[in-house]
């Protein structure tokens, strides 16, 4: 086992933060914006393009939101939403000058990779995923395929100079940061949520991933798995802590559930198996979740999506059911009701509890626990 694993997470540097005195310096502003959200969006765009030097002019009355703590403001551009961008940023500096409601910002950002190198990452990730991810795979199968690819194609960089996903793909060597970045990049593109953990192992700085499968979080450390036969694959907080991993648990979701390999769930309507593009699964509330459109349409209902309210609308004859994503409250023919678990959006499909939607459409539901089969019988069909 590796006893020395270096995570090279470059420190964020803030330079020259005091307002400049008269005479005013000349700034070549590339963009002029009128809200702090627009400043964030412009920062995100420039960083995604790996622009090193750029300027933004902000006109508004909330300049202190930026100047009070530029580091904190800068981190809101990606924090919690884009680990890949955050961990690819090396150094950062900003100079500013203000005059009334006009704030002129000049940024200098250094990255681990260039835009050309990120284009190579994009191309290679597309190529690899097209080969290893097959139609109908569930999230566990996607994770396993990606994890096996990384562990078999990347080796540890003992020179401690290769930090990026580009290094891992192009040169096939990287430190733990490169492993974690490549895992993050490939999983996110495959539709599997992941977070990079900034912590320590055996007293040395280390990075690894948290991965969410069917709404449950697990630890995955590809850096060490490449020589330890998946020892750190889909593990709990307790397991990782017992093996000398240290991290600020308050900053990350808890991983407290022991992983069990999901069995394939078969859903049949009147004896005919339904083919799903997003597989059914059992969630943390022990409810079998299915794509609402596939089941509803198999029972003769129509399904539409209201993007503005992020609500699914199911119509069957005179019946009308509306279900907002990430909520448990539904409205059936104008009357509020409540599901016993939350409808969620997964890989572009709204997943709902199969018993709820089936029974509201007048169907009967039977569950074969031993064989993991859900049988739905439409009104009038009857049990076989």
N, C-alpha and C positions, 0 to 999 in steps of 0.2 A: 504494500500500500504506500502511496506517496505520503511522505511525512512533511515535505516542504512543497506547498502549492501556493504560488503567488497570484493574487488578484491585483491587477494593475488598474485601479480605479483612480484616474488622475484627479487631483484636487481642483476644485473650482476656484479660480482666482478672480477677484474683483479689484480693478485698478482704477485709479484716478477718479474717485467718486465725488470729490468736492466740486461744487459749481465753479465754473470758470469766471473770472472777473473781467471787467471791461479792459481793453477793447474785446468785443466778441470775436471768437474765431469763426472762420468760414467753414461751414459744413455742406457737403454735397449730398443732400437728402435724396435718397432713391425713392422714398414713398412718403406720402402725407396721409395720416389717418386721424380719426376724430373720436376714438374710444379706446379704452385700455384693452378691451377684447380684440380690437383690430390690431393693436400693437402685438399682442400675443400671437395672433394668427400670422402676422407678417414675420415675426421671429421664427415661428414654426416652419413657415414656408422656406425662409432663407436657410435655416438649419437643415431641413430635409434635402435641400439642393446642395448642401455642404459649402455654402457661401462663407468665405472667411471674413471679409470686411464689407460692411454695409451700414447704411444710415436710415433712420426713421425719424420723421418729424411728427410729433403728436400735438394736436391743437385741442385743448379742452381744459376743464377745471379740476382734473383729478391727477395732476402730475405727481403729487406727493405719494400716490399709490405705487409709483415706479421708483421715485428717488429716495423714499424713506428706507427701503431695503431692496436694492437692485437684485441681490442674490435670491431672495425669497420670491420676487416677482419673476425672475428668470426661470426658476424651478417650476412655477405654475404653468409654463408653456408645455411641459411634457410630463410632469410628475403624476404618477398614477394612471397615465394613459398610454405612454409610449416609452417603455423601458429600453427598447432598441435604440431610440434616438438619445435618450439620457446617457446610456452606457457607451455610446460612440462619441460623446463630447469629451474633449480633453480639457483645454483651458478656455477661459472666457474673460474678456474685459470690456468695460463700457465707459465712455466719457459722455458727459452731457452738459448742456448749457440751456438756461431757460430765460425767457423774457415774457413776462405776463403769462398768458395762457398757452404760449408756444414753448414746447420742450423739444430740443434737438438732441437725438441720441446717436452715438457712433459706436458700433459694435465691432469687436475683433474676436472671432471664435476659431478655435483649433479643434480638429476632429481626428479620430483614429483612421478614418478612411476618406478618400476623395469621392466625388460624385461618380467618376468613371469606375472606381472600384465597387461602389454600391450598385452601379448598373450591372457589373459582372455578378455580384451577389444575387441580384434580382433574376438574371438570366439563368444562373446555375440552380437556384432554388426552384424556379419553375420547371427546369429540366428534371431535377431529381424527384420532385413531388409527382410529376407526371408518370414517373416510372414506379414509384413505391406506394403511392396512394391509389387504391382501387375503388370503383363505385360501390356504395353500400357499406363501406367501412365505418365502424363506430369510432368514437373518440379514442378509446383505449387502443384499438388496432392502428389508428393513425399515429398515436404517440409511440407505440412499440416500434413501428416501421421507421419512424424518424430517429428515435433513440438508437436503434440498431445501426442505422446508416452512419450516424455521427460517431458512434463507438468503434465502428469498423473502418472508418475512413480518416479519422483525425487522431493524431498522437500528441502527447504532451510536449510542449516546447520548453525544454530545460534551459535554453538560453534566456528565457524570460523576456523576449522581445516581440512576441506575436500575440496581440491582444484582441483581434477583431474576427468577425465572421468571415471577412474576406481572407484573412490569413488561414483560417481553418479550411476554407474551400479551395483557395488557389494554391496554398503551400502545404495543406494537410497537416499543419502544426499550429498549436495555439496553447496559451495558458487558459486557466479556468474561465476567464472573462470571455475568451473567444468561443469556447464550448457553449457557455451560457447564452451568448448572443446568437450563435447559430441555432441553438435549440429554440430560443425565443422567436427568431425570424421564421423558421420553418413551421413551428406549431401555430403561430398566429395566422400564417397564410393558409394553413390547413383547417383553420376554424377552431383551434383548441386554445383556450385561454391559458396564459402563463405569466409568471412574474419572476424577475431576477432578484435573488436574495443577496444582500451585501452583508457578509458575516465573516466568520473565522472557522478554521478546522485545525485541530491540534496546535493551536496557538498562532497559526499563520493566516493572513488575510485570504479569503476564499469567496467565490461566487458560485451559486448553483440556482436551480429553478424550482419554483412551486408550479404545479400544473393542476388545472381543474378538470375533473372528469365527472360528468353527471352531477354538477353542482357541489362536488366534494373535492377538497384540496389535498394534494400529496407532494412530497419532496421527490425530486429527481436530480441526481448529480452525475451527469454523463462523464465529467472529467475523471472521476474515480471508477465509474462503471466500466470504462474501457479496459481495465486490467483486473477488475474484481467481480466479473461475471454477474453484473447487474445487482450488486449488493445494496446499492443506494437508489434503487428504482421503485418508485411509488411507496414511500415510507412515511411514517408518522413523525410528528414533532418529537415524541418520546424516543423513538428509535434513533433519530439524528442526534439528539442531545446525549444519548447514551454512547454515541460513537464520536464524541469530542467536537461536534458541531455547535457553534455558538452564534446567535443572531438576536436582534431585538424583536422578540415575538410580538410586541405590541404594534409594530409597523406592518405586519403581514397577517393574512388570514390564517386561522388555526388549521392545522392538519392533524386531526385527532382520530380519524377513522382508519382502521386497518383495511387495506385494499383486498377486495375479492374480485377475481376476474369475472367480468359480466358475461352471463350466458346470453346467447341470441334469443331474443323474444320474437315469437311468431304471432302475428295478428291475422285472424281469419274472419271474414264477413260471410255468413251463410255458407261456410265451408270452404270459401275461396281465399287463399292467402293473399294479403295485400303487399305489394312491393313498395318499400319506402326509399326515398333518397336520403333521409335522415333517420337512422334506426331508432326504434323505441328503446326506452331504458327505464329502470326503476330509480326514482330520485331519493333524496335523503328523507322524505316523508313516507317512503315505502309505497309510492304510487307509481303505476306504470304510465309513462308519458309517451304520447304519440303525436305526430303531426296532425293538427286538427283538420286540415284540408283533405287529406287522404281518406280518413275515416268518415268524415261528414259526406263527402261526395260519393263514397261507396254505399252510404245509406240514403242516397238520393237528394241530399241537401246541396245548396249552393253556398260558396264561401267567398267573401270579399274582404279586402284589407283597407282600412282607413289609416293612411300614413300620418295624417295630421294628429290624430288622437292615439295612434299606435294601438288600434283596436281591431279585433277580428269580428266579422259579422257573419253569422250562420243563419240561413233562411231555409225553412222546410215547410211548404204549404203555407199555413197561416202563422206558423211559429217563427219567432225572431229572437235570436240569442246574440248578445254582444259581450265580448270578453277582452278587456284591456290586457296587454302584455305586462308582466311583472306585477300583476294584481291577483287577488283572490275573489273579488267581488264581480259578479256577472249580472246582467239584466236579461230576464227571460220574459218575453211578451210584456215588457214594461214594468215588471216586478223585480226588484233587486234580490239576488240570492248570493250564496257564498260557496265557493269550492273549498275543499279541505287541503289544497296545496296551490302553489302559485303557477300561473301560466307564464312560460318563458319563451324567449326568442333564441333559437339555436340553429346556427348555420343557415339562416334565412327562413326557417320554418317556425311557426308558433306551436309549441308543445303544450298539450293539455292532458289532464288525467283521462284515460280512455273510458273508464266507467262513467264519469260525469257526462261527457259529450254524447256517449252512446245512449245512455238512459234518458237524457233530455230529448233525444231524437226518437224516443219510443222503442229502443232496442233493448234486448236482454244481453247480459254479459256473463260469461263463465270463464274462470281462471284455472288452468291446469298447472299447478305450482311445480309438479315434478318435471314436466316437460317444457315449462315456460311458454305456454300457448294461451293466448287470449282468443276466445270464440265470441263473436258478436252475432246475434241473431236479429235480423230486421223484423219490424212489426208484421205479424201474420206468418212468419216463417216457422217459428216454433223450434224447440230443442230437438235435436236428432237422437 
